[in-house]
Amino acid sequence: MWISECEMCSGSGACDPCQGYGVLSDSYPNAGDGPDCDACDGTGTCPNCAGTGDEIHDNSTTNVNGCAVSDEAGWKASA
């Protein structure tokens, strides 16, 4: 198992598409009509790393953040 910086948010923990605001850009400045971000469901948190900024890897899975995964050695990781 090894940990690396989250590729989606570059380690910030914020959702890249909405820059951590939870909403996308307004139709014009200060319009207030920006839709909720689909990538993070409006939370502003990176959906890939759940806001930790880290990706956890093992030999069989690229990203196990937010999931319970066990390998033959019996380790278990969960967020």
C-alpha positions as CSV (number, residue, x, y, z in Angstrom):
1,M,0.0,0.0,0.0
2,W,1.2,3.5,-0.8
3,I,-0.2,7.0,-0.7
4,S,0.2,9.7,-3.3
5,E,-1.2,13.2,-3.9
6,C,-4.7,13.1,-5.4
7,E,-4.4,13.6,-9.2
8,M,-7.9,15.1,-9.5
9,C,-7.4,18.0,-7.0
10,S,-3.6,18.2,-6.9
11,G,-3.7,17.5,-3.2
12,S,-5.9,20.4,-2.2
13,G,-9.0,18.4,-1.3
14,A,-11.2,20.8,-3.2
15,C,-13.3,19.9,-6.2
16,D,-11.5,21.0,-9.4
17,P,-14.5,21.7,-11.7
18,C,-16.1,24.1,-9.2
19,Q,-12.9,25.2,-7.4
20,G,-14.3,24.1,-4.1
21,Y,-17.3,26.3,-4.2
22,G,-19.9,23.6,-4.9
23,V,-21.4,25.6,-7.8
24,L,-20.3,26.2,-11.3
25,S,-19.7,29.6,-12.9
26,D,-22.6,32.1,-13.2
27,S,-23.9,33.0,-16.6
28,Y,-22.4,36.5,-16.0
29,P,-20.5,37.9,-13.1
30,N,-22.5,38.1,-9.8
31,A,-25.6,36.6,-11.4
32,G,-25.9,34.0,-8.7
33,D,-27.4,31.4,-11.1
34,G,-24.5,28.9,-11.3
35,P,-25.8,25.4,-11.1
36,D,-24.7,22.9,-8.4
37,C,-21.5,21.0,-9.4
38,D,-22.3,17.5,-10.6
39,A,-18.8,16.3,-9.9
40,C,-19.1,16.9,-6.1
41,D,-22.9,17.1,-5.7
42,G,-22.5,20.7,-4.5
43,T,-20.2,19.9,-1.5
44,G,-17.1,21.5,-2.9
45,T,-15.1,18.4,-1.8
46,C,-13.0,16.4,-4.2
47,P,-15.0,13.3,-5.1
48,N,-11.9,11.3,-5.8
49,C,-10.2,11.7,-2.4
50,A,-13.1,12.7,-0.2
51,G,-11.3,16.0,0.6
52,T,-8.2,14.3,2.1
53,G,-5.9,15.3,-0.8
54,D,-4.4,11.8,-0.8
55,E,-5.0,8.7,-2.9
56,I,-4.4,5.3,-1.3
57,H,-3.1,2.6,-3.6
58,D,-2.4,-1.1,-3.4
59,N,-1.3,-3.7,-5.9
60,S,-4.8,-4.5,-7.1
61,T,-6.6,-1.2,-6.9
62,T,-5.7,2.3,-8.1
63,N,-7.8,4.2,-5.6
64,V,-9.4,2.7,-2.5
65,N,-10.5,6.0,-0.7
66,G,-14.0,5.6,0.6
67,C,-14.1,1.9,0.0
68,A,-13.5,-1.1,2.2
69,V,-10.9,-3.2,0.5
70,S,-8.9,-6.2,1.7
71,D,-6.1,-8.1,0.0
72,E,-4.7,-11.6,0.6
73,A,-2.7,-10.3,3.6
74,G,-5.9,-9.2,5.3
75,W,-5.4,-5.5,5.6
76,K,-8.5,-3.4,5.4
77,A,-8.7,0.3,4.5
78,S,-11.8,2.4,4.8
79,A,-12.5,6.1,5.0
